[in-house]
Amino acid sequence: MAEDTESPQINHSFLRDYVTEADVISTVEFNQTGELLATGDKGGRVVIFQRESESKGELEESGDSGDSGEYNVYSTFQSHEPDFDYLKSLEIEEKINKIRWLPQQNAAHFLLSTNDKTIKLWKVSERDKRPEGYNLKDEEGRRKDISTVTSLQVPVLKPTDLMVEVRPRRVFANGHTYHVNSISVNSDGETYLSADDLRINMWNLGITDRSFSILPLDSEVWQNYIVDIKPANMEELTEVITSAEFHPHHCHMLVYSSSKGTLRLCDMRASALCDKHTKLFEEPEDPGSRSFFSEIISSVSDVKFSHNGRYLLTRDYLTAKVWDLNMDKGPVETYQVHEYLRSKLCSLYENDCIFDKFECVWNSSDR
């Protein structure tokens, strides 16, 4: 009883009055060190949080691994705006579907963010100095009359308040017909993949007008999908891609999950077009427990490689499962997350909550 009394209470009236639909968080992502946490919301905004230096110092003194700490707002920016597809007469939401950090190469940070159609590359950097002493500009930045310049001076950098700048560096558009559900940065640091319901594209971070291509299509955008499960007749469609991820160490390997609960491991050394998988991971279904909801709750909503690349973590509606890459007959561990909902599936189906998607992630030690 004491625990219930001391637990924090949620002010639901405050949420109803001040929190709008645009404020609802749609995705979260830590950077590789855990220093920064990026969140995306339904309003197209990205908010970056930074772990406090005091928290970092306390963790170091206590010998903690750094899995906890206090985070404060570091920067906020508008990543995507509402758009309209005039060809299909469809509105494109600004909601952020995924965020992925790129490995840090210098003092600046880079991240990818995507809504349903467009992927953007952002640069996040700090500036604590500003140049002063321009020859052709005054202190307010206005251009001087050249006739008034009687001598030349060397501009100098002077300390100023810390500023966090976020600038768009690349915009990757027109690569997907269907809604983007995944992005994953490759271990080579040069490419990344993006996946929608039926196709997976591979992009070079420096090229925006085409995805990785073998043969050009009859359009301005050159692209050839590395995975394409779209049937010739859409009435024959039986499954869709739900998530995709590059291997953390081998740039030629990737895995993608489907709405049927299967995982397919692909090796691009065998074929650049991964229409044939290297391994299929699937859990045998018990015929006795099959129901109307079986296929819905078995759909894999997220898949992640472990940091060492040996295991896969998947999330479906009721469970989280761990798979060994060397054992494709079934998961090595299954964790019941929402087992108490099994008796409420009818109600969840009626209010569409049964179609909610959940993400999963490994901690820093893969445990």
Secondary structure, 3 states (H helix, E strand, C coil): CHHHHHCCCCCHHHHHHHCCHHHCEEEEEECCCCCEEEEEECCCEEEEEEECHHHHHHHHHHCCCCCCCCEEEEEEEECCCCEEECCCCEEECCCCCEEEECCCCCCCEEEEEECCCCEEEEEEEEEEEEEECCCCECCCCCECCHHHCCCCCCCEEEEEEEEEEEEEEEEECCCCCCCCCEEEECCCCCEEEEECCCEEEEEECCCCCECCCCCCCCCCCECCCCEECCCCCHHHCCCCEEEEEECCCCCCEEEEEECCCCEEEEECCCCCCCCCCCEEECCCCCHHHCCCCHHHHCCCCEEEECCCCCEEEEECCCEEEEEECCCCCCCCEEEECCHHHHHHHHHHHHCCHHHCCCCCCCCCCCC
